[in-house]
Amino acid sequence: AQAVSAVVRQQKKSKGDLLVHVFGAAPNALMFMLGQHSQGLGAILLYEYDFDSGALGAYKPSIQFPFRKG
């Protein structure tokens, strides 16, 4: 999680303030720790697999951080 957050921060420094897209096909412990290191990463968009579609690779956006007011 520390290494991932360091890479994302480095990319943001070199390429500007980008939206980070996270497809969380990882152990829950890693996702939890990534969340602990997410402060300062900027905007993050999480995706979840759409089991109802039956399509291969069917992901859809689920939650964006920070939350948008509106």
N, C-alpha and C positions, 0 to 999 in steps of 0.2 A: 504494500500500500504506500509506503514511503517512497519507493522507487517510482511508482506510477505517478504520484502527485508531483514528484520532482521533474519527471519528463514533461508532464502537462504544463507546469509552470515555465519550464525552459521554452517550450513551443509557443506559449503565450507571449513570452518576452520577445521572441524572434519574429513572430507572425502577427502580433496584435491580439486584441481581446477577442478570442474565438469562443463560440458555443461548444462545450464539450458534450459529445454524444456517448452515452454509456449503455452498452448492451451487456447486462449483468449475468453472463453465463459463467459464474464463478461461485466458489463456496461462500456461504453466508458470512463466515468470519472475515474473508477478504473484503467483501462489500461493506461490512460494518467498519472495518479499519479504514477503508478508503473514505467512507463518510466522516470518520474522525479527522482525516487529513484534508478534507475538502475546503476548509476555510481558506479563502484567498484564491481559489481556483476560478472564481467568477461563475458565469451561468453554466448550469449542468442540466442536460435533458436525459432522463432515464427512459429506457424502452422495455417493454415486456413482450413476450412471445404470445401471439394470438392463437391460442389452441383451437378456438371455434372455427377459424377459417379453413383449417386443414391444409393450408398451403405451406410448402417448404420455405423456411426463412421468413415467415410472416410476423414481423415485429411491428408494434405500434407505439407511439409516444405515450408515456404514462404520467410522469411527474417532472416538472421543471423547477429548478432551484436557481436563484431565489424565487419564491412565489411571486407571481404577478398580482398586483392589486387591480381589481376591476370587476 
